[in-house]
Amino acid sequence: MALATVFTWLAFPLSALAAAGLELPRVFSDGAVLQRDRPVPVWGRAAPGTEIEVEFDGRQARARTGDDGRWSLQLPAHAAGGPYELVVRAGGEQKRIGDVLVGEVWLASGQSNMEWPLAQTLHGAEDVAAAGDAQLRHFKIPKSWAEAPRSQLEGGQWQAAAPDTAGEFSAIGYHFARQLRQTLQVPVGIIDSTWGGSSIEAWMSASMLGLDAAALEAKMSARRAEDAKVEAKVRQRVAAWPAVDPASDAFAAAVLDDSAWATAKVPSHWEPQGYAGMDGTAWYRTTFELSAREAAAGVTLGLGQIDDSDTTWVNGQRVGGVSNGWNVPRVYTVPAGVLRAGLNTLAVRVQDDGGGGGITGSLDQLYLQPQGGPRRPLAGAWRFRTAQVQVSLQDDKNQIDTLLYNAMIHPLQPYALAGAIWYQGEANATDTGAYAYRGQFKDMIEGWRAGFQAPTLPFLWVQLAPFRAGDRLAADGSVLDSSWATLRESQSAALALPATGQAVITDVGDTLDIHPRDKRTPGDRLARIARHLAYGDAAIAWTGPVFRAAEAKDEGLVLHFDHADGALAARGGGALQGFELAGRDGRFHPAQARIEGDSVVLRSDAVKRPAIARYGWSDDPHAANLVGRDGLPASPFRTAER
């Protein structure tokens, strides 16, 4: 989207306002779900001075547009039900919005783990096939950005859950809504405002970030200038290679002089390797050796996750390919007739349609496996060149202060909501960003509540899953520090705000994949929290144990927990894992842990006078196994900062 297209109603030319027709926010469209049991704001614009009448299920409300053409009013609270028709009249104009339900409306936002579609999850096929519920609805806001707050979404439509629609729904949003549907027996709508890889700063307004107009413009101006420099450098690099038809297989040959090609690290997106903002087609080539016996038996190739599409050749013969599968691990069987003893050539044509690009995934997904033999790694420096590409730094807008808030949150306000669910933080889990997040997260929650005119709007989130991101380790292998653990601590700090809840998923992450495929569990855990916080179910288990205090006792530490309820246990039985102790020197050692009532007692022979304890303090705390009621896991924590 070009900057020239960014506008707000406040800046709409007066001559155009005079001729403007009736316009409603796109979220008020056929199939909408409105929030039950509370006044429902409705707003829009029309020509200045126009009388507006809104009718819904026999109830009416009126307003008049101001000099700027804007109007707003409130419909009286309505019980769950439907379908109804929402009728808006402005002078001689009329808009009729049909199939409107009244129930519970939740906003789902964050980065890729909230965006992740249902069809691409564990049990996704069966969940999609079973998704026949006309009263569970999803509104997907397209990825969009703006330098100033907008009053209209770029697009979006309401869709009812069905096998031909639900596959593209937010998986966590769907499972959350499905649980609420079963429990509350009312319509549920999910508004999906997500963008993979986005930073929290992009979802915050200037005021939430403490930026005045001048400071914000200075940041934007500096970013535009930097983007222009980066784009120019990438274009210069790409210009070294003549463009080639993206459908050509000219670089698939077994014998080819690729000495003029660059090298690229595999696995890795190509953007951080000097090709920022580049989309299109590029080629990778490498070689591998086989013995005569291995060549005669055939091999299996693991080529990671290729963003977005690939076609793969060995020795000039096509052996595989996947279209539009940016997160699909490529595993191709190569028959003996394609292989040769000695050196073999592997060529991969990659088509990237936007966002990231390249051969990605984890190290263990890049391998060569001879028949009946062990895997051999294929990761490393491969030959690389572009075929036909375009360069534009549009995809990084999900990293820039305010841009997503302006285009994907502000236009929704003040749509009536039951609450918000959030899954984001991976993009901020850096050495400096993880600690700053604790203030930013609180400011964002309070800022969104103000924008939606709901000071106690329930705000629930998923804590970061386990992932081997790269702890900073001491010489003995112990964790010195972890930006992911610090980010989790920052998330937990927001529980100090009222009407907040956190779903801990240390037990269902994926050590090697930042996108764990189990989305049922976090969706269900968010629904448990909502049932308790938003709907008053006092009996449901909704949170795992939460650390409260520590006290020294008999050369050990005793840790006390809230929400223990006499149910503390080790997941799966056996000994408690994941606890560490340190003295005043701050050097942590594994601790023996045992449960005593609602407390955990820690000791370590290596720490005679313990001063600090921590639990699950690493990027990947999957082994930490303290649980409470219904097996809900305890959140990672530390008793004090070092």
FENQUICOR-V495057 format. One record per backbone hydrogen bond with DSSP energy under -1.0 kcal/mol. NH is the residue of the N-H (numbers start at 0). CO is the residue of the C=O. Records with the same first field share a line. If there is no record, write none. Layout:
NH: CO  CO
//
This chain:
4: 1
5: 2
10: 7
11: 8
16: 12
17: 13
22: 44
27: 24
28: 26
30: 97
31: 28
33: 100
35: 102
36: 77
39: 74
41: 72
43: 70
44: 22
45: 68
49: 46
51: 62
52: 88
53: 60
54: 86
55: 58
58: 55
60: 53
62: 51
64: 49
65: 69
68: 65
70: 43
72: 41
74: 39
80: 101
83: 99
85: 96
86: 54
87: 94
88: 52
89: 92
90: 50
92: 89
94: 87
96: 85
99: 83
100: 31
101: 80
102: 33
103: 186
105: 188
106: 418
107: 190
108: 420
110: 422
113: 110
114: 110
115: 111
117: 168
118: 166
119: 116
120: 117
121: 516
123: 120
126: 122
127: 123
128: 124
129: 125
130: 127
131: 129
132: 160
135: 132
136: 187
137: 158
138: 189
140: 191
145: 402
149: 405
158: 137
160: 132  135
164: 161
165: 161
167: 164
168: 165
170: 115
173: 169
174: 170
175: 171
176: 172
177: 173
178: 174
179: 175
180: 176
181: 177
182: 178
183: 179
184: 180
187: 134
188: 103
189: 136
190: 105
191: 138
192: 107
194: 109
197: 194
198: 397
202: 199
203: 200
208: 204
210: 205
215: 211
216: 212
217: 213
218: 214
219: 215
220: 216
221: 217
222: 218
223: 219
224: 220
225: 221
226: 222
227: 223
228: 224
229: 225
230: 226
231: 227
232: 228
233: 229
234: 230
235: 231
236: 232
237: 233
238: 234
239: 236
240: 237
243: 386
247: 244
251: 248
257: 255
260: 257
261: 383
263: 381
265: 379
267: 358
269: 356
272: 269
273: 270
274: 269
277: 274
278: 389
279: 351
280: 387
281: 349
282: 384
283: 347
284: 382
285: 345
287: 343
289: 341
294: 290
295: 291
297: 293
298: 333
299: 368
300: 331
301: 366
302: 329
303: 364
304: 359
306: 357
308: 350
309: 321
310: 348
311: 319
312: 346
313: 316
314: 344
316: 313
318: 311
319: 311
324: 307
327: 324
329: 303
331: 300
333: 298
337: 334
341: 289
343: 287
345: 285
346: 312
347: 283
348: 310
349: 281
350: 308
351: 279
357: 306
359: 304
364: 361
365: 362
366: 301
367: 375
368: 299
370: 297
372: 369
375: 367
377: 365
379: 265
381: 263
382: 284
383: 261
384: 282
386: 280
387: 280
389: 278
391: 276
393: 391
396: 393
398: 395
399: 396
401: 200
402: 399
403: 201
404: 201
405: 401
406: 402
407: 403
408: 404
409: 404
411: 408
412: 409
414: 411
417: 104
419: 457
420: 106
421: 459
422: 108
427: 424
428: 425
429: 427
433: 429
435: 431
436: 432
437: 434
439: 435
440: 436
441: 437
442: 438
443: 439
444: 440
445: 441
446: 442
447: 443
448: 444
449: 445
450: 446
451: 447
452: 449
453: 448
456: 453
458: 498
459: 419
460: 500
461: 421
462: 502
466: 618
467: 510
468: 466
471: 480
473: 477
476: 473
479: 471
480: 471
485: 481
486: 482
487: 483
488: 484
489: 485
490: 486
491: 487
492: 488
493: 490
494: 491
495: 492
496: 493
500: 458
502: 460
507: 504
512: 509
518: 516
522: 518
523: 519
524: 520
525: 521
526: 522
527: 523
528: 524
529: 525
530: 526
531: 527
532: 528
533: 529
534: 529
536: 530
537: 535
545: 561
547: 559
548: 559
550: 557
552: 555
556: 601
557: 550
558: 599
559: 548
560: 597
561: 545
566: 563
568: 626
570: 624
572: 569
579: 613
580: 588
581: 611
585: 582
588: 580
590: 578
591: 602
593: 600
595: 598
598: 595
599: 558
600: 593
601: 556
602: 591
606: 603
610: 581
611: 581
613: 579
614: 636
615: 577
617: 615
623: 620
624: 576
626: 568
627: 631
630: 627
631: 628
633: 625
634: 544
636: 614
638: 612
//
